[in-house]
Structure formats: C-alpha cells, structure tokens
Amino acid sequence: MAKLPRRKCANKECRQWFHPIREGQIVCSYQCASAVGKE
C-alpha cells in the first residue's frame, strides 16, 4: 500500500502536518481527536 499524502491536523489549535495511518484520518493524535470531537 502506498503511503498516504501528508495532511494538516483538523484541530484548530494544532494544525501540524502529519502522515495519516488510516484512511479518512483527519487529526494527528488522540488529544486532537478529543478536541475536535468536543467542537
């Protein structure tokens, strides 16, 4: 499987570049996922 292209984290406070591990991943970490989920 080819490596997915880099994305910017969906968390407005983070916005770091990261390489997604899973299809459809929009955040770089569990902390950012928690923050985005609360929005």
Secondary structure, DSSP 4 states (H G I P E B T S, - for coil): -PPPPPEE-S-TTT--EE--SSTT---SSHHHHHHHHH-
